[in-house]
Amino acid sequence: MNDKKLSIKQWAEEDRPREKMMQKGIHSLSDAELIAILIGSGNKDETAVELSKRILGKASHNLNELGKFSILDLQKNFKGIGQAKAITIVAALELGRRRKSSESIEKPQIRCSQDIFNQFHPMLEDLPHEEFWILILNRANKVLEQVKISQGGISGTVVDTRVILKTAIDKLATSIAICHNHPSGNKTPSDSDIQITRKIKTACLAVEITVLDHVIVAGKNYYSFADEGIL
């Protein structure tokens, strides 16, 4: 009978912390498995997971208690934990502490055309060329991200509906808002502005993504397709 202890690399793939995280998501990992990823290896008698379980046991299986351990405590009490591993554990716990105390950044919410204008006006007002952007929004119409789709010349920019659709799908948008600028200061949409808006709206409807509005920034003024009832 071969009773040699298996290393993590010899475990079934789904039992290895890194592979388990990739396959099932980080929330599927226990505290010990997360610590095992940090330290990378155990000692000749214990795998990284076994060593991590023992470390947690000394902290009453409480991460707040573990956070009280110093680098020296970890080095002194656990075979296989050298200075580098101890620093990694302490640094990770400190990051968690700081994250808990940090205030969440409130994402701006789009309620009307003015909100879209306010989002883009500072960056588009004085440009000498046209740029085309989209806002990626969640179910609450909060901004997840703003993405530049294209940049052109004084009188126009090329817009590929497929690029917009792929971007919205890849970023899991529930809805989007479109914005581009007119360097001339004329806020009236061109025929091509109207056509591309209709194409984008139709394409998005096919994948259940709503186009909330298309706003044209023209200096300090703007035009809203939604407000004018032509979206």
GIHUGI-V87272 format. One record per residue. N is the residue number from 1. RES is the residue in one letter. PSI is psi as a letter, one per 20 degrees, with the letter a starting at -180 (NA if undefined). Layout:
n->(N N)
res->(RES RES)
psi->(PSI PSI)
This chain:
n->(1 2 3 4 5 6 7 8 9 10 11 12 13 14 15 16 17 18 19 20 21 22 23 24 25 26 27 28 29 30 31 32 33 34 35 36 37 38 39 40 41 42 43 44 45 46 47 48 49 50 51 52 53 54 55 56 57 58 59 60 61 62 63 64 65 66 67 68 69 70 71 72 73 74 75 76 77 78 79 80 81 82 83 84 85 86 87 88 89 90 91 92 93 94 95 96 97 98 99 100 101 102 103 104 105 106 107 108 109 110 111 112 113 114 115 116 117 118 119 120 121 122 123 124 125 126 127 128 129 130 131 132 133 134 135 136 137 138 139 140 141 142 143 144 145 146 147 148 149 150 151 152 153 154 155 156 157 158 159 160 161 162 163 164 165 166 167 168 169 170 171 172 173 174 175 176 177 178 179 180 181 182 183 184 185 186 187 188 189 190 191 192 193 194 195 196 197 198 199 200 201 202 203 204 205 206 207 208 209 210 211 212 213 214 215 216 217 218 219 220 221 222 223 224 225 226 227 228 229 230 231)
res->(M N D K K L S I K Q W A E E D R P R E K M M Q K G I H S L S D A E L I A I L I G S G N K D E T A V E L S K R I L G K A S H N L N E L G K F S I L D L Q K N F K G I G Q A K A I T I V A A L E L G R R R K S S E S I E K P Q I R C S Q D I F N Q F H P M L E D L P H E E F W I L I L N R A N K V L E Q V K I S Q G G I S G T V V D T R V I L K T A I D K L A T S I A I C H N H P S G N K T P S D S D I Q I T R K I K T A C L A V E I T V L D H V I V A G K N Y Y S F A D E G I L)
psi->(p o j p p p r h h i r q h i i p g g h g g h h i q h i i q r g h h g h h h g h h r c a i i q r h g g g h h h g h h h k k k p h h g h i i p r g g g g g h i o p i o a g g h g g g g g g g h h g h g h g h i q p q p p p q p o h r h h h g g h h h g h i i g j q j r q q p q q p p q a h j k q o h q p p p h r p b b h j r q p p o h h g g g g g g g h j l p h r q p q p r q o h h i o i p q r h h g g g h g g g g g g g h h h k k p p o h r o p o p n c j r r p p h g h i k j NA)
